[in-house]
Amino acid sequence: MSAPAPQPTTLTLDTEYLRQVMLELLEIPSPSGRTDHVQQYVGERLSALGISSTLTRRGALSACLPGRRTTGADRAVVAHTDTIGAMVKRLKENGRLELTMIGTHSARFAEGAHVRIFTDDLNRVITGQILPLKASGHRYNDGVDLQGVGWAHIEARVDEPVESILDLRDLGIDVGDFVALLPNPVITASGYVKSRHLDDKAGVAAVLTAVKAIVDSGTQLPVSAHLLITCTEEIGHGASHGLDPDVAEIVSVDAAVVAPGQQSRENAATVAMGDSVGPFDYHLTRKLASLATEHKIDLVRDVFDFYRSDVAAAVEAGAHARVALLGFGVDATHGHERTHLDGLLHLTQLLCLYLQSDLVFPEWDAEPAGELADFPSLAVQPANEDGPREGPIGIADDE
């Protein structure tokens, strides 16, 4: 008989690595549709840890941490490098740019953003700033406050001497050019991280830091873990492709919503119980919560109303797997975002514990389907006062 697998243990985390990788990721512009550079960066970071990776035609990055068990099902951890952004919709007669959003976000938070405009000339980057149409208080007075909010009410001012459509074309700017909102990241002395695009670059940094902790400790995982770094999550495609067919569990890592009515906190990790697509897997979410409790990880549960993640795209594309979402608390998501290093470290440590654990049902989930009578039970349901006691999957014991 083979020896039982070691129990998950807390690992030493390289906090400086987390900070450095997060800041470097944030400084790489990567609105959905223009992510080659950031995916190259992630691949180089994995290579430095001795992990090879591949890139799909659609730009998703895939890697694998091998486990002791080489047959049967395995798992995947998914995060995304693409961000919200904008695209040039129209060249305006005044030499400014009409924009359309990439991803879902309010023009309210785009106002004032410094931007980079990427033309077809890869050697030239043009800077600018997004402004409301009525941007001068000395000209419009109260009209500045009365202007509506929306993408039809803003424009990009280009940092070049342009006053016409012809001037813009002479710069090489055209419809369809990508416009990246600059992040301006700051880590405060008290550990807060303020930046645009923490969703999901802070999550990618946490995943890479967890992988580094496993590699540095020489820990052998019980089951192979695939890493999938997607590049179209903000436009809804996410993990719709690139997953290994043997994956039985998928854990997405993404921003958790810190706002009134939510339990998520910036200094804690979050396990989402459900989002706008529906509930996550009952057994997998509770396993993650149990690992956190056992190892004193600060974790809260939450449900998100206006939210979808990589795993939503995976399930809609037909992924035959249990799915869950772990998050780091972010205040003002898709706006002026803020999180805390403590929350990121709690998330990273929980990822380490999860990767060291076995699948929820390693024997049952080894195959895509099994006999109903063989389905394992985590707990026997209590007796009903008005009827027979239910068995593990809702079958009465006296049947």
N, C-alpha and C positions, 0 to 999 in steps of 0.2 A: 504494500500500500504506500502511495506517495505521501510525503510529509505535507501537513496542512500549510497553506499559504500564510506568510507573515501578515500580521494585522497592520493596518495603516498607522503610520506615526507622523507626527508633525515634523517638518523638515526645516532646515535653515534657509531663509529667504535672503537673496541678495537685493536689499532695498535700494542700493545705489543703482544697480542694473535696472530695476523697475523704473526709477526716476529718469535715468538717461534714455532708455528705450522709448518711454512714453513721450518725452520732450522731442526726441528725434522724429518719431512718428508724426507728432502734431505739426512739425515744421515742414512736412512733405505734403504739398497740396494734392488732394485725391478725391475730388468730387466724382460721384458715380459716372462711369464712362471714360474716366481718365486716371487710371490707377496703376499703370505700368511701373512707375517709379517706386511707389510704396510697396508693391508686391516684390519687386527686386530687393528692396531693403529687408523685408521679412525673410525672404529666401537666404540672404546673406547672413542674417542673424542665426537662422537655423543651421546653416552650414558651419558657422563658427562653433556651434555646439556639437558638431559631428553628425548632424541629421540632414539627409538629402531630401529634396523636395521636387515636385513636378508642377507644371502649370498647364491648366486646361486651355482649350481654344478660347473660351470665354473669360479667361483671366483668373480663375480661382486657383489658389495655391494649396497643394496637398502634400502632407508628410506623414510619417508613421513612427511611433515609438513601439518597438516589438515587445510582446509579452511572453511569459513562460508557456502559455497555452497557444499552440500554433494552429490548432484546428477549431472549427466551430465559429461562433459569433464573436465580434469584438465591439469596440465603442468608438465614438467620435466626439471631439470637442470642436465647436465652430465659433468663429468670431469674424468680424468684417472690418476691412480697412477703408472702404469707401465712405464718403461723407456727403452731407447735404451741400448744395452749391447753387450755381446759376449758369445760364447759357445766354449768349447774345441772341435776342429775338428780332431786333430791328436796329438799323443804324438811323439815328435821328438827325434831322436837318440842323439842329443846333450843335452837332458834334458830340452828342452824348449817346448812351446806349440804352435801349429798352431791353429788359431782362425777363426771362422766364425761369422759374425755380427748377432745380434738380432735387428730387426728394420732396418731402412734405415739410415745409416750414413757413413761418409767417414773415412777411415783408417787414413787420414791425421790428424784428430782430436783425434783419439785413440792413436796415437804415444805419448809416454811420460806419459800416464795415469797410476796412481797407481790403482791397482785392488785387489779385493777379489775373490778367487777361492773357490767355494762351492762344496765340495765333498759329497758323500752319508753319511758320518759321520757328523751328524748335530751338534756335539759338537766341531768340528774342522773347523777353517777357515784359509786358507792359503793365504798369501799376495803375490803380485808380481808387475810387471810393464810391460807395453807394449812398445816394442822397435822396431825400424826398423832393418832389417836384417844386415845392415851395420851401426852399432851404434857407432863405434869408429873412431873419426877423426884422431887419431894418427895411425890407421891401414889403413884406406881406403882413407884418404885425400879428394880429390875432389869427390871421388866415393860416399861419403855420400850424396852430393847434387845431384848427377846424378841418384841415385836409384829411381825407379818409386814409385808411390803412389797407394796403394791398399792393400787388406787384404792378398794377397799372398806375400807382401813385409814386413810384420811385424810378430812378435812372442811375446809370453809372457815369461818373465824371472821370474822364481819362486824364492821366498826368502827362499830357503832351499838348503842344499848341495846336489844337484842333477846333474848328468852328463849323464844319460841314461834313456831309456824308463823304465827299471826295477826300477830305483830310483823313478821315478814318480809314478809308480804303488805301490811301497812300501809306498808312502805318501797317497795313496788312490785316486789319481787323475786318471780320465779316460775320454774317449770321452763322450761328452754330459754334462760335468760339466758346471755349469753356471759361468760366469765371469762378475762381476759387476765393472763398472768404478766408482771410488770414486769421490764424487762431489767437495770436498774442498770449501765449501761455505764461502763467505765473504760478510758482509754488511759494506760498507764504510761510513765514516762520512758524506758524501754528499748524502747518501741514495741509492746508487747503490748496487744492489745485483748481485754478480758474483758467478756462480756455474754451474757445469754440472747438467742436469736434472731439470732445472727450468720448462721445458716442461715435465710434467704438474703439478709438485708438488706445484709450486707457485699458479697455478690455483686452485688446491684442497684447499690450505690454504685460498684463497680468498673466495671460496664457504663456507667453514666452518666458516669463520669470518662473512660473511653475515648472515648465519643461527644464529650465536651467537647474532648478533645485533638484529635480529627479536625476538629471545627468550628473551633477556634481556629487550627489550622495551615492551614486552607483546603485540606486534602487532598481531592481528588476520588477517590472509590472506583471501582475497576474494575467492580464489580458491585453492584447495589442490595442493601442490608442491611436486613432487617426486624427490628425490635425487638419482642419479645413479652414482656410482663410479666404473668405468670399469677398467679392468686390462690387456687388450689385444689391446689397441688402436694402439700402435706402430707397431703391426704386421697386422693391417688392420681389425681386428674383432670388436673392440670397442663396441658400443652400439647395436650390432646385436641381443642381447637378454637382458632380464631383465626389459624391459619397461612395465609399466602398460598399459593394452589395452585401457584405457580411456584417455590416454594422447593425447591432441590435439596440444600442442606446445612443442617443444624440443629446449632448448638453450644449446649448447655445450660451455664449457669454456676451452680455450686452448691458447697456445702461438701464438702471432701475429708476423709477419715477419718484422723485422727492417733491411732494406738493401736498397741500391740504387734502385730507381724506385718504392719504396713502400712509402705509407703515414704513416704507423704505426710508433709511437715513443715510447721510453722506458717509458716516463713519462705520457703517456696517455693510455686510454682504446681504443680498436678498435672494430668496428662492421664490420665483413667481409661481403661483398656483394656477393662474389662468390669465389670458389676455383677450383681445378682441376676437381672436380666432376660436377660443374655447379653452377648456381646462387642459393642463399638461398631465402627463402620465401620473396616475395615483401612486404607484409603487416607487417610481424613480424619484419623484419630488420628496416623498417621505424618507427615502433612504438618504438623500442629501441633507435633509433636516436632521436626521438621526446622527449622521457623521458630525455635523456641526455641534450638536448638543454634547455628544460623547467627548469631543476634543476641545470644547469651550471656545468655539468660533462664534463671534457675534453675528448672528444670522436672523433676519426677520422674514416673515412670509408677506406676500402682497399679491394683489390682483390689479391688472392694468386694463382700463377701459378702451383707450385709443392707442393701441400698440400691437405691432406684430414684429416678428424676429426672423432670423434665418431658418429656424425650424418650421415656421409656418409654411415657407416656400418648399421645404423638404417634404413635409407631409402632403401638401397639395400636389407635389410632383410624384407622389406614390411611395415615398420612403416607408419601409415596413419596419419601423423601429419605435421604441419608447422615446419620448422627447421630454426635455425639461429646460428650464432657463434659469441661469444664475446671473446675478447682476451686481453692480456697484452703484450705490446711491448717487444720483445726479440731480442737483437742483437746477431748475430752468432748462430742461431738456430741449434740444433744438433751438436754444436761444443763447443767453449768456451763461454757459454751463459752469457748474462747480461741483467738485467732489472732494474727498479727503483721502490722504494716503492710508489712514487706518482702515477705511473700508476696502481699499484696493488690496491691502495686505490680508485682510480676513478672507476676501474672495480668492486670492492666490493660494492661501493655505488650504482652503476647502477644495480647490481644484487638485492640489497635491494629494490630499486624502482620498478624493474620489478616484483619481488615477491609480492609486495603490490598492483600491478595493476591487473585488470581483463584480461581475454583473449582478443585477438584482436577482435574476433567476438564471444562473449560468447553464444549467442543464436544460431547462425548459426552453430558453431563448436560443439555444444552440441551433435550432431549426426554425424556419419561418412559422411553422404551425405544429400543433401537437394534439393529443387526445384531450378532450374536455375533462375527463375524469382525472387526468394526471396533473392538472394545473395546480401549482403550489399555492399555499395560503400563508399570508403573513400573520393572520390572527383569525380566530374563530369568532363569528359574530355572536353577540349576547342573545340570550333567549328573549323571545317576544312574549309579552304578557297575554296577548290575544291569539297566539298561534304557535306553531312549532318553531323550534330553534333553527336558524338558517345555517347552512354549512358554508364553506369557504367561498363559494361563488353563487350563493343565493339559492342553493338546492336544499329543500327540507330534508332533515336527517331521517325522517320516517318513510321517505319514498324508497 
